[in-house]
């Protein structure tokens, strides 16, 4: 038969505001473990297509506005 009550360790861990990660990380570590400057170069082709798509959407809205007024 197993013992079903919570142990003293569980009661202490439940009320302890310090987590396991807090106890084992340095102050210089960031919250998610990412390295600084991990972004790559700007993808100018993707940005160009995004701007072209936005301009096309504005053109369609302008055509609807002209047609309905």
C-alpha positions as CSV (number, residue, x, y, z in Angstrom):
1,X,0.0,0.0,0.0
2,X,1.3,3.5,-0.8
3,X,1.3,6.6,1.3
4,X,-1.1,9.2,-0.2
5,X,-0.2,12.3,1.8
6,X,2.1,15.1,0.6
7,X,5.6,15.0,1.9
8,X,7.3,17.9,3.8
9,X,9.4,18.6,0.7
10,X,6.3,19.3,-1.4
11,X,4.9,21.7,1.2
12,X,8.2,23.7,1.2
13,X,8.5,23.7,-2.6
14,X,4.9,25.0,-2.9
15,X,5.5,28.1,-0.8
16,X,9.1,28.8,-1.9
17,X,9.2,31.7,-4.4
18,X,12.6,30.7,-5.8
19,X,12.3,28.2,-8.7
20,X,14.7,25.5,-9.7
21,X,16.0,27.7,-12.6
22,X,16.5,30.7,-10.3
23,X,18.8,28.7,-8.1
24,X,20.9,27.4,-11.0
25,X,21.2,30.4,-13.3
26,X,23.6,33.3,-13.3
27,X,22.5,36.9,-13.2
28,X,23.8,37.5,-16.7
29,X,21.6,34.8,-18.2
30,X,18.5,36.1,-20.0
31,X,15.0,34.7,-19.5
32,X,15.0,32.3,-22.4
33,X,18.6,31.4,-23.0
34,X,19.0,33.1,-26.3
35,X,22.4,34.4,-27.5
36,X,22.7,38.1,-28.2
37,X,22.6,39.3,-31.8
38,X,21.1,36.0,-33.2
39,X,19.2,37.8,-35.9
40,X,20.3,37.3,-39.5
41,X,20.5,39.8,-42.3
42,X,17.4,41.6,-43.6
43,X,15.6,39.7,-46.3
44,X,15.0,42.6,-48.7
45,X,13.1,40.4,-51.2
46,X,10.6,39.3,-48.6
47,X,10.2,42.9,-47.4
48,X,9.7,44.1,-51.0
49,X,7.0,41.5,-51.6
50,X,5.3,42.5,-48.4
51,X,5.3,46.2,-49.4
52,X,4.0,45.2,-52.9
53,X,1.2,43.1,-51.3
54,X,0.2,46.0,-49.0
55,X,0.2,48.5,-51.9
56,X,-1.9,46.1,-53.9
57,X,-4.4,45.8,-51.1
58,X,-4.6,49.6,-50.8
59,X,-5.2,49.8,-54.6
60,X,-8.1,47.3,-54.4
61,X,-9.6,49.2,-51.5
62,X,-9.3,52.5,-53.5
63,X,-11.0,50.8,-56.5
64,X,-13.9,49.7,-54.3
65,X,-14.2,53.2,-52.8
66,X,-14.2,54.8,-56.3
67,X,-16.8,52.2,-57.6
68,X,-19.1,52.7,-54.7
69,X,-19.1,56.5,-54.6
